[in-house]
């Protein structure tokens, strides 16, 4: 575990709780009223801007709002507020039945509808149609225990089976034939990019994350008796609130995915959220932001030019000798190459040991070509 301070790159958002972030905009709550802040400290009362609101979720240029008072006409509508125009750009009529709070990602809004038979609904507000209704999101006898989350084509949620076991699942809109896919035991999942992260219950609570593209799990393995909750996912980080019941003082930790390290952000606070490497959190009546270190891309330098006579052989290239990466071992990097110009006159191969071999397709050919080698750590790349 390594430690560092972020105070040189941190600041106050405003007086309020439960911060959220998307790009240069934040949402915090003053009482039950959501406020939309920009990075300059100017804010909009969303309750006034959309008519009524006591909940908001943000994605890019849009904020979806909801109002829970049954006596108000807005109970049957979600309002989509467009930040750049300062107006309500879209309205989603979801009916007057019982529902959980909506989540927004891009042009989609998702929510759980408890009217009659429980379903999950995904509405594309830019196109103006109900894109998908997911039937039977819980097995028979199970109940939901957290809000859903959505990012791109992935919707994730959790439920409690009749025996009290909590489980996390997801649905891929780009692969609907797969249906609802079970991940693992846990609750309160969050998704961004290729990662679904969630709380893993047990004697020693931990944080688990799932790599969607390869279907594998990873996570923390603490046995220190602390509790971990309020997980959130950034571009290359999983963040959470870490606390003990004995002192009820929360600290923010995160897992650096490229560096494979648990890191203390040296921040006292709770309810973290993150976008790229900007963290937002709450402490003692106020919400703050703090910039966390980003992933260092591999640096590829000084691969030497080679010139040979016709019929000769190029020297092989041990690529490990030409790369450095602050977060990852050379053996974990992925390599590829590009040959510029068409047609090309070389065959290039890269072995499992990261050694490149270059051979002319025609031993009697003369001329030159440029080959670029690129190292990728799964999050960023460098070339020479």
C-alpha positions in Angstrom: 0.0 0.0 0.0 1.4 3.4 -0.9 0.3 6.8 0.4 0.3 10.3 -1.0 -1.4 13.6 -0.5 -3.7 15.3 -3.0 -4.2 18.6 -1.2 -2.3 20.6 -3.8 -5.0 19.6 -6.4 -8.2 19.9 -4.4 -10.9 22.4 -3.7 -14.4 23.1 -2.3 -17.5 22.5 -4.5 -20.0 24.0 -2.0 -22.1 23.4 1.0 -24.0 20.2 0.4 -23.9 16.4 0.4 -23.8 13.4 -1.9 -21.7 14.8 -4.6 -21.7 13.5 -8.2 -19.5 14.5 -11.2 -19.4 14.5 -15.0 -16.7 16.4 -16.7 -16.6 19.9 -15.4 -19.9 19.8 -13.6 -21.0 18.6 -10.2 -24.3 17.9 -8.4 -24.6 18.3 -4.6 -27.6 18.4 -2.4 -28.7 21.3 -0.1 -31.2 19.5 2.1 -33.3 17.7 -0.5 -32.7 20.1 -3.3 -30.0 19.2 -6.0 -27.7 22.0 -7.1 -25.8 21.9 -10.4 -22.3 23.5 -10.0 -19.7 24.3 -12.7 -16.0 24.3 -12.1 -16.0 28.0 -11.5 -18.3 27.7 -8.5 -21.5 29.0 -10.1 -24.6 26.9 -9.5 -28.2 26.4 -10.6 -31.0 25.3 -8.3 -32.4 22.4 -10.3 -35.6 22.4 -8.2 -36.4 25.8 -9.8 -34.9 25.1 -13.2 -37.1 22.1 -14.0 -40.2 22.9 -12.0 -39.6 20.5 -9.0 -36.7 18.2 -8.3 -35.4 16.4 -5.2 -33.1 14.0 -7.1 -30.7 14.4 -10.1 -28.2 12.3 -12.0 -25.7 13.7 -14.5 -24.0 12.5 -17.7 -22.2 14.8 -20.1 -24.5 17.7 -21.1 -27.6 16.3 -19.5 -29.1 15.9 -16.0 -32.1 13.7 -15.4 -34.3 14.9 -12.4 -37.1 13.3 -10.4 -39.6 14.5 -7.8 -41.0 12.2 -5.2 -44.1 14.1 -4.0 -47.1 12.1 -5.1 -49.3 15.2 -5.0 -47.2 16.9 -7.7 -47.9 16.5 -11.4 -44.2 15.9 -12.0 -44.5 12.6 -10.2 -45.3 11.0 -13.6 -42.4 12.7 -15.5 -38.6 12.7 -15.5 -37.2 16.0 -16.7 -34.0 16.1 -18.8 -32.2 19.3 -18.2 -29.6 20.4 -20.8 -26.7 22.2 -19.2 -25.5 24.0 -22.3 -28.8 25.6 -23.0 -30.0 25.9 -19.4 -33.5 24.5 -20.3 -35.5 21.4 -19.9 -34.8 19.7 -23.3 -36.8 16.4 -22.9 -39.5 15.0 -20.7 -40.0 11.2 -20.1 -43.6 10.3 -19.1 -43.1 7.1 -17.0 -46.6 7.0 -15.5 -47.7 7.5 -12.0 -46.7 4.1 -10.6 -44.0 3.3 -8.1 -40.4 3.5 -9.4 -36.8 3.8 -8.3 -34.8 6.9 -9.1 -33.6 7.2 -12.8 -29.9 6.9 -13.9 -28.6 8.6 -17.0 -25.8 7.6 -19.4 -25.4 9.4 -22.8 -28.9 9.6 -24.3 -30.3 6.8 -22.2 -32.2 6.9 -18.9 -32.9 3.7 -17.0 -35.1 3.0 -14.0 -36.8 0.2 -12.1 -40.6 0.2 -12.5 -42.5 -1.5 -9.7 -46.0 -0.9 -11.3 -47.6 -4.3 -11.5 -44.8 -6.7 -12.5 -41.3 -5.3 -11.7 -39.4 -4.4 -14.8 -36.3 -2.3 -15.8 -36.9 0.2 -18.5 -34.4 1.9 -20.7 -35.6 5.0 -22.6 -33.6 6.8 -25.3 -34.7 10.4 -24.9 -32.9 11.7 -27.9 -34.8 9.4 -30.2 -38.0 9.5 -28.1 -38.8 5.9 -27.6 -38.7 3.1 -25.0 -35.6 1.2 -26.1 -35.9 -1.8 -23.9 -38.0 -3.4 -21.1 -36.1 -6.0 -19.1 -38.7 -8.4 -17.7 -38.2 -10.4 -14.5 -35.0 -8.7 -13.3 -35.2 -10.6 -10.0 -35.8 -14.4 -9.6 -39.0 -15.5 -8.0 -39.1 -14.6 -4.3 -36.2 -12.1 -4.6 -36.4 -8.4 -4.0 -34.2 -5.5 -5.2 -31.9 -3.8 -2.7 -30.2 -1.0 -4.6 -30.6 1.4 -7.5 -29.4 0.2 -10.9 -26.5 1.8 -12.7 -26.0 2.2 -16.5 -23.0 3.1 -18.6 -23.1 2.7 -22.4 -24.8 -0.6 -23.2 -24.3 -2.1 -19.7 -27.1 -2.0 -17.0 -26.2 -3.6 -13.7 -28.2 -4.1 -10.5 -28.4 -6.4 -7.4 -31.1 -8.3 -5.6 -31.7 -10.3 -2.4 -32.8 -13.9 -2.7 -35.5 -15.3 -0.4 -32.7 -16.8 1.8 -31.0 -13.4 2.2 -28.2 -14.0 -0.3 -27.3 -10.8 -2.2 -26.3 -11.2 -5.9 -25.1 -8.8 -8.7 -26.1 -9.2 -12.3 -25.9 -7.2 -15.5 -27.6 -6.9 -18.9 -25.7 -6.0 -22.2 -27.9 -4.1 -24.7 -25.4 -4.9 -27.4 -25.7 -8.7 -26.7 -29.4 -9.2 -25.7 -29.3 -12.9 -26.6 -27.1 -13.4 -23.5 -29.9 -12.3 -21.2 -29.4 -11.4 -17.6 -25.9 -12.5 -16.6 -25.0 -13.4 -13.0 -21.6 -12.0 -11.8 -21.1 -12.9 -8.1 -22.5 -12.4 -4.6 -22.6 -8.7 -3.6 -24.7 -5.5 -3.7 -24.8 -1.9 -4.9 -23.0 -2.3 -8.2 -21.5 0.6 -10.2 -20.3 0.5 -13.8 -18.0 2.4 -16.1 -16.1 1.3 -19.1 -15.1 -2.3 -18.8 -15.6 -2.5 -15.0 -18.5 -3.3 -12.7 -17.6 -2.8 -9.1 -19.7 -3.7 -6.0 -19.6 -4.3 -2.3 -18.9 -7.9 -1.2 -20.7 -8.7 2.0 -19.2 -11.0 4.7 -17.3 -11.1 8.0 -14.6 -8.9 6.3 -16.4 -6.6 3.8 -14.4 -6.0 0.6 -14.7 -4.5 -2.8 -15.0 -6.7 -5.9 -14.8 -5.7 -9.5 -15.7 -7.6 -12.7 -14.0 -7.2 -16.1 -16.9 -7.3 -18.5 -14.9 -8.1 -21.7 -13.1 -11.1 -20.3 -15.6 -12.2 -17.6 -13.1 -12.3 -14.7 -13.3 -11.1 -11.1 -10.7 -9.3 -9.0 -10.9 -7.3 -5.8 -9.5 -6.4 -2.4 -8.8 -9.0 0.3 -8.8 -7.1 3.6 -9.2 -9.0 6.9 -8.8 -5.9 9.1 -12.4 -5.7 10.4 -13.1 -2.4 8.6 -16.3 -1.8 6.6 -16.2 -0.7 2.9 -19.1 0.9 1.1 -20.2 3.5 -1.5 -18.0 2.1 -4.3 -17.6 4.1 -7.5 -15.8 3.4 -10.8 -13.5 5.8 -12.7 -11.6 5.4 -15.9 -8.7 3.4 -14.3 -9.7 3.4 -10.6 -12.2 1.9 -8.2 -12.9 4.1 -5.2 -14.7 3.5 -2.0 -15.3 4.7 1.6 -13.4 2.8 4.3 -14.4 3.1 7.9 -14.6 1.4 11.3 -17.8 1.3 13.4 -15.7 2.2 16.5 -14.7 5.7 15.3 -17.2 6.2 12.4 -14.5 8.3 10.6 -14.5 7.5 6.9 -11.4 7.6 4.7 -11.3 7.3 1.0 -9.3 4.5 -0.7 -9.0 3.5 -4.2 -7.5 0.7 -6.3 -5.3 1.8 -9.1 -6.1 -0.8 -11.9 -3.0 -0.3 -14.1 -0.7 -0.3 -11.1 -2.4 -3.1 -9.2 -2.2 -1.1 -5.9 -4.5 -0.2 -3.1 -4.0 3.5 -2.4 -5.1 5.7 0.5 -6.1 9.1 -0.9 -5.2 10.6 2.5 -8.7 12.1 2.5 -11.2 12.0 5.4 -14.6 11.9 3.8 -17.4 9.7 2.4 -19.8 9.1 -0.5 -17.1 9.3 -3.2 -17.7 9.6 -6.9 -15.2 9.8 -9.7 -14.9 10.8 -13.3 -11.6 10.2 -15.1 -9.2 11.1 -12.3 -11.2 13.8 -10.5 -12.7 12.6 -7.2 -15.6 14.2 -5.4 -16.6 13.5 -1.8 -18.4 14.7 1.2 -17.1 15.8 4.7 -18.8 17.7 7.5 -21.5 19.4 5.6 -19.5 20.3 2.5 -18.6 18.6 -0.8 -15.1 18.7 -2.3 -13.1 17.7 -5.4 -9.6 16.3 -5.5 -7.4 15.2 -8.5 -5.8 11.8 -8.2 -2.7 10.7 -10.2 -3.4 9.2 -13.6 -2.0 6.1 -15.2 1.5 6.6 -16.7 1.6 5.5 -20.3 4.4 3.2 -21.5 7.4 5.1 -22.9 8.9 3.5 -26.0 12.2 5.1 -27.2 15.3 4.7 -29.3 14.5 1.6 -31.4 17.4 1.8 -33.7 17.2 2.0 -37.5 18.7 -0.9 -39.4 20.2 -1.1 -42.9 21.2 -4.4 -44.5 22.5 -5.5 -47.9 20.1 -7.4 -50.2 19.8 -11.0 -49.0 21.0 -10.1 -45.5 19.1 -10.5 -42.2 17.8 -7.8 -39.8 18.8 -8.2 -36.2 15.9 -9.2 -33.9 14.6 -6.5 -31.5 14.2 -7.4 -27.8 11.3 -4.9 -27.2 11.7 -5.0 -23.4 15.0 -3.1 -23.9 13.2 -0.1 -25.4 10.2 0.4 -23.0 9.6 1.7 -19.5 6.3 1.8 -17.6 5.9 3.3 -14.1 2.9 1.1 -13.3 3.5 -2.2 -15.1 6.2 -4.8 -15.6 7.6 -5.2 -19.1 6.3 -8.8 -19.2 2.7 -7.6 -18.9 2.7 -5.1 -21.8 1.0 -5.9 -25.1 2.8 -5.1 -28.4 1.7 -4.5 -31.9 3.2 -2.9 -35.0 2.2 -0.8 -38.0 4.0 -0.6 -41.4 3.5 2.7 -43.1 3.1 2.7 -46.9 1.4 0.4 -49.3 2.3 -2.1 -50.5 4.6 -3.1 -47.7 7.6 -5.3 -48.2 8.4 -6.8 -44.8 7.0 -9.6 -42.7 7.0 -8.7 -39.0 6.3 -11.0 -36.0 6.4 -10.5 -32.3 7.0 -13.5 -30.1 5.5 -14.3 -26.7 8.8 -13.2 -25.2 8.3 -9.7 -26.9 11.1 -10.1 -29.5 10.3 -8.7 -32.9 11.6 -10.4 -36.1 11.6 -8.6 -39.4 12.2 -10.3 -42.8 11.9 -9.0 -46.3 9.2 -10.6 -48.4 11.5 -10.7 -51.3 15.2 -11.2 -50.6 16.2 -9.2 -53.7 14.0 -6.2 -53.0 15.7 -2.8 -52.2 14.2 0.2 -50.5 13.1 1.4 -47.1 9.9 1.3 -45.0 8.9 2.7 -41.5 7.7 0.3 -38.9 6.2 1.7 -35.6 6.1 -0.6 -32.5 3.4 0.2 -29.9 3.3 -1.0 -26.3 -0.1 -1.0 -24.5 -0.7 -1.5 -20.8 -4.4 -2.0 -21.2 -5.1 1.6 -20.4 -2.6 3.7 -22.4 0.0 3.2 -25.0 3.4 4.5 -26.3 5.1 4.1 -29.7 8.4 4.5 -31.5 
